[in-house]
Amino acid sequence: MSELTTIDEVNEFFDSAATFLKLDSGTRDLLKNPWRELKVSIPITMDSGELKVFSGYRVQHNAARGPYKGGVRYHPDADINEVESLASLMTWKTALVDIPFGGAKGGVQCDPLQLSTTELNRITRRYTQNISHILGVNRDIPAPDLGTNAQTMAWMMDAYGQTYGYTPGIVTGKPVQLGGSVGRESATGLGVFLLLEQIAQDLNIDIPTTKIVIQGSGNVGLWTALFAYQKGFKIIGISDVNGGIFSENGLNINELKNYLTEHKSIENFPNSEPISNSDLLELECDFLIPAAIDRVIDERNVSNIKSKYIIEAANHPITPEADKVLVDKNITIVPDILANAGGVIVSYFEWTQNLYQHKWTEERISNELQTIIIKAFNEVKALAHNENMSFRNAAFVIGIAKVVEASTLRGFLEK
C-alpha cells in the first residue's frame, strides 16, 4: 500500500494539472501551500466530570478568489494532514464551479458517536471561540462536514455571535429557522444525482436497467439514493459503517429511509442480502458512487472494480495509483471537486441570502444549482475530450487556472 499521506496524494493530482498548465516551481509552491494553519487545544469537562483535551484545526488554503470556505469535520482521523488536503480540494472545487470563495477546512479529532449532545456542544463552542479571530463573513465561513450537522452550525453561529454580535452569515448549513437555506441538507446529494442524470442523458442510457451502487448512507449517500430511486434508477447496493446490503432486483430507497430512521442502521433491511463494504465496492454495476470516507479504492482492490462509471461523492475516495489503473481500464471518473460541489454551491446561496436578509425558494435553489454544476460538468467534459485527458485532470486544470488568473490579477503572481 502507498505510504503517501493524503496531502501528498492530492498534490499528485495538482502536479499533473500544473504540468499541463506549464506552471513554474514557484507558482506551484504558492498554490500548494496553505496561507494559514491554526491548531488549537480544546479543553472540555466531560459529563463524567473528567477534563479532556481535544485537538482542533483550521486550515485556510487560498483566498485569491474570495473568502475562505470549507466544512468542519469531527472525526478521530481529522488531523492536520487530512484537514490540509481537504482545504486544498476546496480551493480547486470553488474555482471549478466558479463561485466567489477560496478554500479552507476545519477539524476536531474526536469521535462524535461516543460523545453526548452536551459534550459536542461544549467542544463546538470552545473550538469556535479559539478560531473566531480568523473567521468572518468576508474572511472565512465554516460549514458542516463529516461528523457535524446543522445543529453544530447553530452552536458555532451562537458562540461566534456572543463575541461579535448576531452574524448568521458566519456559517452555512445551519437550521432554516436560524437563517439556513432550504435545500442545503440535500444539496450535495442533489448535485451528485444531477451529474448522474446528465451522464445518462448524454449516453442515452436506459434508466430502469441502470444499476447503481452507493457506498455510504449518510447525508450525501442517502439523498443521492433517494433522488436516483425517484427518477427510476435501480439501486442494487448501499452501505453504512456496519456493512452493506444488496438486492439484484433493486432496493426500495423510500422504505430504506424510513427503516434507517427507525433502526439507525441499514442492517437486516427486508428483501436484501448482507454484503461487506469491501465486497460492495466490487459489485458489477453501471455507476459506483463512493459517498463515505477517503481512500476506499486503492492498489489493493482497484483491479476488482467492475463499474463503468465512478462518481466521487466523497472527498478523495480514490488514490492516485488506483486512479491511473481505472483510467487505463477506460472507467470514467467524475472527480470529487466536481461531483460533491453541490454542498458548497448551495452554501454560497445561503451566504448570499444572509448578506441580503432575503430568502430564496427551494425551486430557485435547485434550478440555480443545476445551472452551475452542469455548466462546470460540460466544461470539464469538453476539455477532457479536446485534450484527451481524464475528467479529473481536466477539472483540476480548470480550477487551478482560475486561481492562477485571480492570483495574477491581485499581484501575488507576476504576468
N, C-alpha and C positions, 0 to 999 in steps of 0.2 A: 504493500500500500504506500502511496505517496507520503513523504514526510513534509511536504509543503504546508504552511499554515494557510488559513482561509484568505488572508490578505495577499499572500504570495500568489494564490490561485486566481483571485480576482485581477491582480496586476498582470498575470499572464494574458488574460483576455484583453486588458487595456493595452499591453505592449503590442499585441497582434494588430490592433486597430491603429495604434500610434505609428507603427511601421508603414502601414498603408498611407497614412497621412504625412509621412516623412517628417515627423516631429524630432527635433534635436534633443539631446540628453537633458539639457537644462529645462526645456519645456516639459519633458516627461517628469522630471523631478518635481517641478512646481505643481503639476496636475495630480501626481500620485500622493504627495504628502499632505496630510490634513493641516489646515490652517491653525487649528487649536484642538488640544486634547485635555480633558479635565477628569481627574479621578477624585472622588470624594468618599469619605468614610460616613457610614450611616448607622450610628448607634441607636438601638431600639430596645425598649423594655418589652419583653415578650409577655404574653398573657400569664405565663407562669411566674413572672417577676424577675426572670433571668435577663441580664443585659447581654445583648448580642450585637456584634458589629458586622454590617454588610458592606460590600464594595459597590460603588456606583460610578458610572462613566457617562460623559457626554463628549462626543467627537464631532467637531464642526469641520467638515472636509473642505468645502469650497462654497463661496458665496459670490462668485463673479456675476451670476445671472439673477441674483435675488437673495432674500433672507434664507438662512439655513432651514431645512425642513427634513424631518425624519422621526420615526417612531421611537418609543421606549419599550424595550423588552425586559421581562422578568424571567430569568432562566438561569440554571446553575452554570451553563456554559457561556453566559453573556460577559466574557472577559474583554479586555481592551482590544485584543486581536480581532475577535468577532465583530465588535462594535465598529472598529475602524474599517473593516471590509464592507460592512453594510452601509456605512456613511458614504464610502466611495461609490457604491452601486446607486445610492440615492442621487448623487451628483449627476451621473450619466442618465439616470431614469428621468429626472425632471427636465433635463435638457432635451432628451429624445422626444418627449411628448410636448415639449415647448410650453411649459408653464413657468412663471417667473419665480422660481425657487432655486436655491443651491441644495447641497446635500449634507445631512447630519444624521446621527443616530445616537441613541442613549441605551443604557442597560444597567440593571441591578442584578448582581449574582445572588439569586435566591430561587427557591422552588415554591412558586405561588400555591401549588396544590397542597403544600404542607403548612401553609400559614393561614391563620384566621382572617376574617374580614377586618377586624380591628388592627391586627398586626400589619396587614397590607396598607391600611390607611396611614398608619404611623410611618411606615417605610416611605410611602409616596410623598407624604408631607415633608419629611426630613430631606429626602432626595431633592425635591423641588426647591426647598429653601437653600440647599447647598449649591445648586447650579443656577439659581434665579438671576444672578448678576450677569450671566451671559445669554439669558433669554430675552425676548421682546417681540411684539407683534411685527416689527420691521427688522428683527435681528435673528431670532431662532424660535420656531414654532413646533413643539413636540406633538406627537400623535400616538395612538395605540399601536402595539405590535404583539409579538408572541408573548403570552402570559399577562397582557394588560387589556383593558377594555374601556368602554365609555365611562364606567364608574371611576376607574383610575384617572381618566382625564378630568372628571369633575373634581376629584380631590386635588389634582395638580392646579387646576384653574383657581380653586378656592385658596390653596396655600399661597400661590403667587399673588392673588388679589389681596390677601391680608397685609402684604407689604406695599404693593404698588397700586392698589385700588382695583375696582371691578374691571376686569380685562378679559372678556370672553374669547377674543381672538388670539389669546396666548397659546391655546391648544386647539387642535381639531380632533374630531372623533368623539366629542363629548355628547351627553344626552341632548335630545332635541329640546327638552324643557329648559336647558341652560344655554341655548344658542347653537346647539348642534344642527347639522343639516339632515333633512330627510334623505334617505338613500345612502348615507355614509356607511352604515353597517354592512350593507350588501355590495358596496361599490367594487371591491377587489374581485369578488366572485362574478359580478356582472361583467367587469372588464374581461376576465378570462373567457366567460361564455361568449361575449361579443366577438372575440377573436376566433373561437371555435366555430361559431356560426358563419363568420366571414370566410374561413378556410373551406368549410363545407360548401358554401355558395360558389366560391371560386373554382372548386374542383367538381362541382355538380354531384356531390356525394349524396347517396340515398340515406336520409337521416334515420328512419326507423331501423335500419340494419347496421348502423354505425355503432361499434362497441367502444365504450369509454371506461377507463379505469382511473380512479382518483385515489391517490394516497393522501389520507388526511380527511377528517370530517369535522374539523374546527370551523371557524367562521368562514374562511375562504373556500375550503373544500366543500362544505355543506351547501353554501349559496351557489357555487358553481354547479353542483349536482342538481340542485332544485331547478335552476334556470334551464339546464340541459334537458332534464327529465320532462319539464313542462313543454319544451319545444319538440319532444318526441325522440330524443336520442336514447339509446339503450345503455344504462349504467350497469355494467356486469360485475364491478368490484369497487369496494371502498373500504377504508380502514380508519382506526383510531390508534391511540398509544398501546392498546392491549392486543391489537391484531386486526385482521381484516375479515370481510365476508364476501362471498362470491355467489353469483347466480348466472348461469349461461343464458337464461331467459330474460334477464334484466331485473333490477331491484326497483321496488316501488319507493321512490325517494320521499314522496309526501308522507307515507306511512313511517318511513325510517326517521324522518324529522320528529314526528310525534313520539316514536319509540325512544329516540335519543334523549328527548326532553324528560321522559318519564324514568328511564333506566340509567341515564348518564353514560351510556356506553352502547355500541352497536352489537356487542357480543350477544349471540343467541337470537338474532333477529329472525323472525319466521321466514320460511321459504328461502333460506340461504345456507351456504356451507361455510365453515370457518376456513380461513387461509392466513398464513403468516404475512407480515408486512413485506418480507423479502420475496416471498413467492408471488405476492400481489403485483409487485413491480415487473415480474417476468411473465405475466399473463399475455397471451396473444390478443391484441386489440388494435383498434384504429388510432385512438388517441390515449396517450398516457399523460396524466396530469399530476405531477408531484406537488402536493399542496400542504406539506408538513414542514420538516426540518431540512437543513442543508446537507449536501454531500451524500445523498442517498443512492446515487448512481455513480459508481467509481470503477476502477480497473478490475475489481473482484467480480462484479455482476454485469458489467456492460455487455459482455458477449451474449448474455441470456435475454437481453431486452428485445422484445418482439413487436413493439409498437411501430406504426408507420409515422406517427407524429407525436411530438412531446411538447406540451405547453407548460412552461415553468411557472406555476402559480406560487411556489415557494421561492425564497431567496437562495440562489446558488445551490440548487439541488444536484448539479452535475459537475464533477471535477473536470479540469482541462484535459487530463488523459482520456477520460471517458468521452468527453465531447468530441475529441478527434476520431475516436472509434465510431461513434454514432454518425458523424458527418460522412465518414468513409462508407458506412452502410446505407447512405442516402436516406437517413431518417431526418426529417425536417424538425428543427427545434425552434420554437418561439421563445426567445430568452426572457429571463425574469424581468429585466429592466423595461421590457415592453409588456409582457404578459400580466404582471401584477401591478401595473401602473394605475389601475382604476382607483385604488385607495387614495393615492396622493393627488390624483386629478380631482376627486370629489372633496378632498381636504382643501384644495385650492378654492373650490366653490364655497365651502364652509367659511374659510378665512375671508373671502370676498364679501359674503353675506354679513359677517360680523363687523367688518370695517364700515359697511354702509348701513348696518342695522336694518337689513331688508331680507325677507325670506323668499326663497325660490320654491316652486312646486316640484314634486317628485318627477313629473313628466319632463320638466325643463332639465333637471339634473341628469336624467337618463339620456335625453337627446344630446345634451352638451357632451356628456361622457362618451357617447358613441361617436360623435363627430371627431373628437380629439384623438381617441385611441385608434380608430380605423384610419384616420389620416396618417398617423405615425406608422401603423402597420403597412400601409400602401407605400410609404417612403422607404421603409426597410426592405420590403419585397422588391421594389424597383431597383434599389442599389444592389441587393444580393443577386438579382438576375443579370443586371448590366455588367457587374464586375466579377461574376462567377464566384461569389463568396457566400459563406453561411449567413443565416439570418442574424446570428449572434454578432458576428464580425461587423455586419452592416449596421446593426443597432448601436454598437459601441462607436463606430466611425461617425455616425450622425451625431450622437450625443457629445462625443469629445470635440468634434469640430465646432459645435455651437459654444462650448465652454471656452475653447481657444479663441474664437471670434470675440466673445464678450471680454475675455481677459486682455486681448489686444486693444480693444476699444477703450477699456478702462485704464490702460497703461501698464498693466502687470507684465505684458509681453510687448516687445518692440516689433513693429511691422517689418 
